[in-house]
């Protein structure tokens, strides 16, 4: 549920919930830092959807939706739930097909390589 919330956050805002200089800082942020509401980055996100995403990304598992069905029911109650369907999805895919998104990839430090040779050789 947490990961799904993070994906939804990215899809709606174009940004990840947390950024950092390295993986360890990123893990600590996911564990301890408060998630900024997605509507802060994308003001067109309705308040009810904002709250659903934040609940998905609650730090304590007991504060999140307990299963996908509970999440689906909450999404069905959103004010925009009936504004997106197969026709809108097909139009969106047609309009965005062929468009690529560049994702920056940090290079691992040179000393981070590992020797993967088999011990049997």
Beta strands, then each sheet from edge to edge (+ up, - down):
end
